Amino acid sequence: MQIPIPVIPLPPGMVRFNSEPWTPVGAVMAYAGPLDVQTSPPEKDRNLEAGGWMLCDGRELEVLRYPELFNVIGSRYGGKPVKDNPKTFNIPDYRGMFLRGVDHGSGNDPDVTDRRPPANGGKEEVGSTQEDALESHRHCYQKVETPAAPAQAGKPAIPGMQDTTPTTGPTVDEEGACSKLEKVSKNETRPVNTYVNFIIKFTNYPAWSRQWPNFPFPGP
């Protein structure tokens, strides 16, 4: 299912390069500015969305109002399958998410078969997601520096393990000092990160261009 896109002439002085006037529809980029998440529909705003971008927040859109974006992503992120001629579709929801390139058989994603497929698509395709995980590893410890001393009995740290006589002597690492657990999260494994807004290009003919020939921009 493809929605026909009318050819709109470029304003005077603008040149079309490589048959594409601007950023390709469906492109996602990180935006460092704050966003008002209530700015919809974009035709009524003179901010980011008025320039053809919107926040990747999983919102539902009408196919006939956003044909360019629908032709690119279809209903991969929500909505009826494309073959059923849906009237609405969803954009991706990247809020709080890290993005990862599709493996494409490179082997850089060793757990590609464990990915969760999108609403309409395969687990090895764009739009699939993957749960957080910690790579298998082990910890090696040196012997204790002081003799072990009896301690009060308690529940085993790991369910299913037999209770053994615990020790109170400190353990040392390779540098000869006890290690502390710092910056630990019980919810996820993550790298150092900074918040950004992921935004998606939904049209190359934003609100101001639809008012042609009243180019360049409408007044404030």
N, C-alpha and C positions, 0 to 999 in steps of 0.2 A: 504494500500500500504506500503510494507516494502522493503527497499533496503538491499540486502545481504551484510554483512560486512565480509571481509576476516579475518581469524584468523592469527594474526601476532605474532610470538614467541617473548617472552621477552628477552632482552639482558642478557648476563651472569651476574650472581650475583643479579638479580632482582627477587623478589618473588611476585607472584600474590596472593593477599589477598581477600577472599570472592568472588572469581571469577571476581573481578574488580581491574584492575591494579592501577588506579588513581582515581581522582575525577570523579563522574558520568557526562557523557555528558548532557548538558542542565542545569547544575548547574550555578547559578549566584552568584557573590560575589563582594564586594566593594574593589576597588583597589585604594590605596592612592597615586600612582605615576602618573605623567603626561603621556599622550598618544599622539602619532602622529596619528591623525585620518585618514591619507592617507596611512596607512600601509596595503595594500591589493593588491594582494592575499597573504595570510600568508606564503605560501611556499617560497617566495622570501625574507622573513625577518627573522632576527635572534634576535628578541625581544620577546615581550609578545605573539604575534600571532604565532610565530614559536614554542611556547610551548603549543599551542592548545587552546588559549584564544583569544577572540576578543571583541571589544567595543560593547555594546548593543545600536546600533545607527539606527536600523531599516533597515539595508542594505539588498539588494536582493542577494541571493546566488543560485548557481546551485545545484539541487538535487543530481546529480551524483558526484559532487565534495565534497559535505558535507553530505553523507548518514547517518552518525551517528546522527548528529544534527537533520536532517529531520525526522528520525525515532522517535525522542523524541517529537519535537514540531510541526511537520507537517506544515501545512499552516495556523496555528492559527493566526499568526501575519501578514499575507498578502500572496497573491498568490491564485491560483485556489484551490478549495477543493481537499482534498487528493484523493477522489474517482475518480477525473478526471485525475489522473496521471500527476500532474504538473511537469514542467521542472525546475521551480524556486520557491523559497519560501523566506519569509522575517523573520529576527530575530526581537526580541522585541526592541523597542526604549524606553530606560529608561533615556534618557538625560533630566535632570531637573525634574525628577519624584521621588516621595516617593513610596516605595514598601509596600504592605500590604498583610498579609497572607490570603488565601482563607478562608471564614467563615466556610464552611463545616457543616452548621447547628448549630454552636455553639451559635449564637446570638450575637457575639461580633461586628458584623457589622450590626447595626440596619437598615441601608438604603440599604441593599444588593439588593433589588428589583429595586433600582434606578440606578444601575450600567449600563454602556454602554458595550455591548458585543464586543469581538474582531472580527477581520475580518471573522474568521470561528470558531464559538463557541458560548456558551451561556453566559448570563450576570452574572451568578453565578459561572462561571468557571475561571480557571487561564487565565490571559490575559485580563480580563475585566477591565475597568477603571471607575473612579468615579470623578465627578466634585468637586471642593473645596466648602466648606460650613461652616457656623458658627452655632453652636448649638443654638436653641431657648433659650432666656434668657430675663431678664428684669433688669432695673436699678431702684433702690429706692433712693429717695433724701429726705433730711430733708428740712424743711421750710427755707426760706431765713432769714439771720440775720438782714438785713436792710430793711426798707420799700421799696416797689416797686416804681419805678419812670417811668413816661411815656417815651417812646422812639419813634423814627421815625418809621413810618409804612414801612414795606418791604414785600417781597415775603415770603410766608410760607416756612419753612425748608423742610417740607414733602409735595409733591404734593397731592392735594385733601383736605388738612386740611384748615379749615377756619382761616382767619387771626384774631388773638386775640391781646389784648394789651400786648406787651412784657414787660419784666422787666429788669432792669439793675443791680439789687442787686445781689451780689455773692451768690452762693449756697455752702453748706458745706456737706461733707461726714461724715461718722461715726467717723472719727478721728478729725473732726472739721476743716479741711482745704480743700480748693478747689482742685479738681482733674484736672490734665492736661492729654490730649491725647498725648501719646508719642509712637514712633515706630509704626506708623500706615502706612499700605500699602493699596492703593486703588485697588490693583490687586488681592490679595489673603490673606487667613488666614493661618498662618504657624507657626511651632515651631522654636526654635533656631536650626540652621543646619550648616553643613559643607559639602562642595563639595567633592564628590568622583567620580570615574569612575566605573560604573557597567559593569562588563565584564561577558561573558558567555563562558562556556567550549564547544567547538565544536568538539573536537576529543580527544581520548586517545592515538592516534598515530600521534603526530605532525610531523613537517617537518623533524626533525633529525632522527626519528625512521623509516621514509619511505626510508631512505637511507641505511637501513640494507643490508648487514652486516657491513657497515662502522660506526659501533658504537665505542666509545660512542657519541661524537659530532663532527660535521665537524669543521675544523680549521677556524680561523678568516679570 
